[in-house]
């Protein structure tokens, strides 16, 4: 487990000053005497992907239902695009959601016909949007089959396509890739990443921690209805480590490499070597910057044994935080 402090937080994809597209403040939800959500606050800017993670029963689905307006909070507020969706339900026309997976479709209709119905109900869906989304979720070849013949993964992909029909500003999904085969899993996460790149604020609950760690903006860890931690995933990407013969010389070499994108060069606390962070240059290539940093180490005679990307292990971090919360010893 990496105990070193994380690098400075990167601004959200929507920009450091971007107003939240979706925000929750002190959400509480009780069913009788049972409290299932305890004071949850979060904010998601346009272009961000926010992943809610936690064990079964932690309250993820309830938070998703509160955020999407399908449930009323006992106390606290939800703001969507600057308005209260309970007071101004019209704002939900700018929301795409899959809260119950797989999404409900008419099983005797084809996938394409179901999407046409959803498009008609949504209104304003441009011509060609259905075909584009069928391609995005890789259902072109099966679009004219009855949904009753679809596998679970295919139905869930169709649900994501339906949620994206109106190019929503806010996209909320509850376990959109649950039980999927590897192909469907990849397709769904790619679709969510692309939606965020186009400016949508994306919130999903998921158990697929390795996948969201690669493209998500932040992960909120829920335990017993409480948000116990929020992890900046952007700041934990682009990190590299090298095993070298002379760590002092390696740190000096990286500091003098002349690349603004190479930052935070320091001794590796987990072994003999050095670690650094690569900030993706504007319009540039992170891998090319990492390669130039490696070349600088070699040129400085640092006896480079190994260079590799230092991938953040969200799964291990999540496990340790849950165990810490429960008072369980961490192995």
C-alpha positions as CSV (number, residue, x, y, z in Angstrom):
1,X,0.0,0.0,0.0
2,X,1.4,3.4,-1.0
3,X,1.6,5.5,2.1
4,X,3.1,8.6,0.4
5,X,0.9,11.7,0.0
6,X,-0.9,12.0,-3.3
7,X,0.2,14.6,-5.7
8,X,-1.6,17.9,-5.9
9,X,-5.2,17.5,-7.1
10,X,-5.8,18.0,-10.8
11,X,-8.7,20.2,-11.8
12,X,-11.9,18.5,-12.9
13,X,-12.4,17.7,-16.6
14,X,-15.0,20.5,-16.8
15,X,-12.4,23.1,-15.6
16,X,-11.4,24.1,-12.1
17,X,-14.2,26.8,-12.0
18,X,-16.9,24.6,-13.6
19,X,-20.2,24.7,-11.6
20,X,-21.4,21.3,-10.6
21,X,-23.9,19.8,-13.0
22,X,-25.1,17.5,-10.2
23,X,-24.7,18.1,-6.5
24,X,-25.9,16.6,-3.2
25,X,-25.7,18.2,0.2
26,X,-26.1,16.3,3.5
27,X,-28.4,13.6,2.0
28,X,-30.2,11.5,4.5
29,X,-32.7,8.7,3.8
30,X,-34.5,6.8,6.4
31,X,-37.0,3.9,6.1
32,X,-38.8,3.9,9.4
33,X,-36.1,3.7,12.1
34,X,-33.5,2.5,9.7
35,X,-31.1,5.0,8.2
36,X,-29.7,3.9,4.8
37,X,-28.0,7.1,3.7
38,X,-26.2,9.2,6.2
39,X,-25.2,12.8,5.3
40,X,-23.8,12.2,1.8
41,X,-22.5,15.2,0.0
42,X,-20.9,15.2,-3.4
43,X,-20.6,17.4,-6.5
44,X,-19.9,16.4,-10.1
45,X,-18.9,18.9,-12.8
46,X,-19.5,18.6,-16.5
47,X,-17.0,16.2,-18.1
48,X,-16.4,14.2,-14.8
49,X,-17.0,10.6,-14.1
50,X,-17.9,10.0,-10.5
51,X,-18.0,6.3,-9.3
52,X,-19.8,5.3,-6.2
53,X,-18.2,2.2,-4.8
54,X,-18.9,0.1,-1.8
55,X,-20.0,-3.3,-0.6
56,X,-23.5,-4.7,-1.2
57,X,-25.9,-2.9,1.2
58,X,-23.7,0.2,1.5
59,X,-26.5,2.4,0.1
60,X,-25.2,2.9,-3.5
61,X,-28.6,2.3,-5.1
62,X,-30.4,4.5,-2.7
63,X,-28.0,7.3,-3.4
64,X,-28.5,6.8,-7.1
65,X,-32.3,6.9,-6.7
66,X,-32.0,10.1,-4.7
67,X,-29.7,11.8,-7.2
68,X,-32.0,10.8,-10.1
69,X,-35.2,11.9,-8.4
70,X,-36.7,8.5,-8.1
71,X,-36.7,8.8,-4.3
72,X,-37.3,11.6,-1.9
73,X,-34.6,12.4,0.7
74,X,-35.6,12.5,4.4
75,X,-33.4,15.6,4.6
76,X,-30.7,17.2,2.5
77,X,-30.8,18.6,-1.1
78,X,-30.1,17.5,-4.7
79,X,-29.3,20.1,-7.3
80,X,-29.3,19.2,-11.0
81,X,-28.0,21.8,-13.5
82,X,-28.7,24.5,-10.9
83,X,-32.2,23.5,-10.0
84,X,-34.1,21.2,-7.6
85,X,-35.4,18.3,-9.8
86,X,-38.2,17.7,-7.3
87,X,-39.5,21.3,-7.6
88,X,-38.7,21.7,-11.3
89,X,-39.1,18.2,-12.8
90,X,-38.6,19.6,-16.3
91,X,-34.8,19.5,-15.7
92,X,-35.0,15.7,-15.9
93,X,-35.3,16.0,-19.7
94,X,-31.6,16.7,-19.6
95,X,-31.0,13.5,-17.5
96,X,-30.2,10.1,-18.9
97,X,-30.5,7.3,-16.4
98,X,-30.5,3.5,-16.0
99,X,-31.4,2.9,-12.4
100,X,-32.7,-0.7,-12.6
101,X,-30.5,-2.9,-14.6
102,X,-31.2,-4.3,-17.1
103,X,-33.4,-1.5,-18.3
104,X,-37.0,-2.4,-19.1
105,X,-37.8,-2.9,-22.8
106,X,-40.6,-4.5,-24.7
107,X,-39.3,-8.0,-25.2
108,X,-41.3,-8.7,-28.4
109,X,-39.9,-5.6,-30.1
110,X,-36.5,-5.3,-31.7
111,X,-33.7,-3.3,-30.1
112,X,-34.0,-0.7,-32.8
113,X,-37.8,-0.4,-32.4
114,X,-37.4,0.0,-28.6
115,X,-34.9,2.8,-29.1
116,X,-37.3,4.5,-31.6
117,X,-40.0,4.5,-28.9
118,X,-37.6,6.0,-26.3
119,X,-36.5,8.6,-28.8
120,X,-40.1,9.6,-29.5
121,X,-40.8,9.9,-25.8
122,X,-37.6,12.0,-25.2
123,X,-38.3,14.3,-28.2
124,X,-35.7,16.2,-30.2
125,X,-33.5,13.2,-30.9
126,X,-31.8,13.9,-34.2
127,X,-32.0,11.6,-37.2
128,X,-29.2,9.1,-37.2
129,X,-28.7,9.2,-33.4
130,X,-30.1,5.7,-33.0
131,X,-27.8,4.2,-35.6
132,X,-24.8,6.0,-34.0
133,X,-25.6,4.7,-30.6
134,X,-26.2,1.2,-31.8
135,X,-22.7,1.3,-33.3
136,X,-21.3,2.8,-30.1
137,X,-22.6,-0.1,-27.9
138,X,-21.8,-2.6,-30.7
139,X,-25.4,-3.8,-31.3
140,X,-25.6,-3.0,-35.0
141,X,-25.7,-6.6,-36.0
142,X,-28.4,-7.4,-33.5
143,X,-30.5,-4.2,-33.7
144,X,-33.3,-6.0,-35.6
145,X,-33.6,-9.0,-33.3
146,X,-36.3,-9.1,-30.6
147,X,-35.0,-8.0,-27.2
148,X,-36.3,-11.3,-25.8
149,X,-33.4,-13.0,-27.5
150,X,-30.8,-10.7,-26.1
151,X,-28.3,-11.8,-23.5
152,X,-28.0,-9.8,-20.2
153,X,-25.0,-7.9,-21.5
154,X,-26.8,-6.9,-24.7
155,X,-29.9,-5.7,-22.8
156,X,-27.6,-3.6,-20.6
157,X,-25.8,-2.1,-23.5
158,X,-29.2,-1.3,-25.1
159,X,-30.1,0.4,-21.8
160,X,-27.0,2.6,-21.9
161,X,-27.9,3.5,-25.5
162,X,-31.4,4.5,-24.5
163,X,-30.0,6.7,-21.7
164,X,-27.7,8.5,-24.2
165,X,-30.4,9.1,-26.8
166,X,-31.0,12.8,-25.9
167,X,-27.3,13.5,-25.4
168,X,-28.0,14.2,-21.7
169,X,-26.1,16.8,-19.6
170,X,-26.3,14.4,-16.6
171,X,-26.0,10.6,-16.9
172,X,-26.7,8.4,-13.8
173,X,-26.4,4.6,-13.9
174,X,-26.8,2.0,-11.2
175,X,-24.4,-0.9,-11.8
176,X,-24.6,-0.6,-15.6
177,X,-22.0,-3.4,-16.2
178,X,-23.2,-5.9,-13.5
179,X,-22.7,-9.5,-14.5
180,X,-21.4,-8.6,-18.0
181,X,-19.1,-10.5,-20.1
182,X,-15.7,-8.9,-20.8
183,X,-16.8,-7.6,-24.2
184,X,-19.9,-5.9,-22.9
185,X,-18.0,-4.5,-19.9
186,X,-15.5,-2.8,-22.2
187,X,-18.2,-1.4,-24.4
188,X,-20.2,0.1,-21.6
189,X,-17.2,1.8,-19.9
190,X,-16.1,3.2,-23.2
191,X,-19.5,4.6,-23.8
192,X,-19.5,6.3,-20.4
193,X,-16.0,7.7,-20.9
194,X,-17.0,9.1,-24.3
195,X,-20.2,10.7,-22.8
196,X,-18.0,12.5,-20.2
197,X,-15.6,13.6,-23.0
198,X,-18.6,15.2,-24.7
199,X,-19.4,17.2,-21.5
200,X,-21.8,15.0,-19.6
201,X,-21.5,14.7,-15.8
202,X,-21.5,10.9,-15.3
203,X,-22.4,9.2,-12.0
204,X,-22.4,5.4,-11.7
205,X,-22.4,2.8,-9.0
206,X,-20.1,-0.1,-9.7
207,X,-18.0,-3.0,-8.4
208,X,-15.7,-2.8,-11.4
209,X,-12.9,-0.8,-9.6
210,X,-10.1,-1.6,-12.0
211,X,-12.0,-0.2,-15.0
212,X,-13.2,3.1,-13.4
213,X,-9.7,3.7,-12.0
214,X,-8.5,4.0,-15.6
215,X,-10.8,6.7,-16.8
216,X,-12.9,8.0,-13.8
217,X,-12.4,11.4,-12.2
218,X,-13.2,10.5,-8.6
219,X,-14.5,7.5,-6.6
220,X,-16.6,7.9,-3.5
221,X,-16.4,5.0,-1.1
222,X,-19.7,4.2,0.7
223,X,-19.9,2.1,3.8
224,X,-23.2,1.7,5.8
225,X,-24.7,4.7,4.0
226,X,-21.9,7.1,4.8
227,X,-19.4,8.5,2.3
228,X,-16.2,7.6,4.1
229,X,-13.6,8.7,1.5
230,X,-13.4,10.4,-1.9
231,X,-10.4,9.4,-4.1
232,X,-9.0,11.7,-6.8
233,X,-8.4,9.3,-9.6
234,X,-7.0,11.9,-12.1
235,X,-4.2,12.8,-9.8
236,X,-3.3,9.2,-9.3
237,X,-2.8,8.4,-13.0
238,X,0.3,9.2,-15.0
239,X,2.7,8.0,-12.3
240,X,5.9,6.1,-13.1
241,X,8.6,4.4,-11.1
242,X,12.1,3.2,-12.0
243,X,14.6,0.9,-10.3
244,X,18.0,2.5,-10.7
245,X,21.5,2.2,-9.4
246,X,21.7,5.7,-8.0
247,X,18.4,7.2,-6.8
248,X,19.9,10.6,-5.9
249,X,21.3,11.0,-9.4
250,X,17.9,9.9,-10.9
251,X,16.0,12.5,-8.9
252,X,18.5,15.2,-10.1
253,X,18.3,14.0,-13.7
254,X,14.5,14.2,-13.7
255,X,14.5,17.6,-12.0
256,X,16.8,18.9,-14.8
257,X,15.2,17.2,-17.8
258,X,13.5,20.4,-18.9
259,X,10.0,18.9,-19.3
260,X,7.3,20.9,-17.6
261,X,5.1,17.7,-17.7
262,X,7.6,15.7,-15.5
263,X,6.7,16.6,-11.9
264,X,7.2,15.4,-8.3
265,X,10.4,13.4,-8.9
266,X,11.3,11.8,-5.5
267,X,12.8,8.7,-4.0
268,X,10.6,5.6,-4.2
269,X,9.5,4.8,-0.6
270,X,8.9,1.2,-1.6
271,X,12.3,0.3,-2.8
272,X,15.6,1.3,-4.5
273,X,14.7,3.8,-7.1
274,X,12.7,6.9,-8.1
275,X,9.2,7.8,-8.9
276,X,7.7,10.7,-10.8
277,X,4.5,11.9,-12.3
278,X,3.7,12.8,-15.9
279,X,1.0,15.4,-16.4
280,X,-0.5,15.0,-19.9
281,X,0.7,18.0,-21.9
282,X,-1.9,20.0,-23.7
283,X,-2.4,18.3,-27.0
284,X,0.6,16.1,-26.2
285,X,1.4,12.5,-25.6
286,X,1.9,11.2,-22.0
287,X,3.8,8.1,-23.2
288,X,6.2,10.3,-25.2
289,X,6.9,12.4,-22.1
290,X,7.5,9.3,-20.1
291,X,9.9,8.0,-22.7
292,X,11.9,11.2,-22.7
293,X,12.2,11.0,-18.9
294,X,13.5,7.5,-19.2
295,X,16.0,8.6,-21.8
296,X,17.2,11.4,-19.3
297,X,17.8,8.7,-16.7
298,X,19.9,6.6,-19.1
299,X,21.8,9.7,-20.3
300,X,22.6,10.6,-16.7
301,X,24.2,7.1,-16.2
302,X,21.7,6.1,-13.5
303,X,22.0,2.4,-14.4
304,X,18.3,1.9,-15.1
305,X,17.1,-1.6,-14.3
306,X,13.4,-1.2,-14.9
307,X,10.8,1.5,-15.7
308,X,7.1,0.9,-15.4
309,X,3.9,2.8,-15.0
310,X,2.9,3.0,-11.3
311,X,-0.8,2.0,-11.6
312,X,-3.0,3.1,-8.7
313,X,-4.7,0.0,-7.2
314,X,-8.1,1.3,-6.3
315,X,-9.3,-2.1,-5.3
316,X,-6.5,-2.4,-2.6
317,X,-7.2,1.2,-1.5
318,X,-10.9,0.5,-1.2
319,X,-10.3,-2.8,0.7
320,X,-8.1,-1.1,3.2
321,X,-10.5,1.8,3.8
322,X,-13.4,-0.6,4.3
323,X,-11.3,-2.7,6.7
324,X,-10.1,0.4,8.5
325,X,-13.7,1.6,8.9
326,X,-14.8,-1.8,10.3
327,X,-11.8,-2.1,12.6
328,X,-10.4,-5.1,10.7
329,X,-6.6,-5.6,10.6
330,X,-5.2,-4.9,7.1
331,X,-2.9,-7.6,5.8
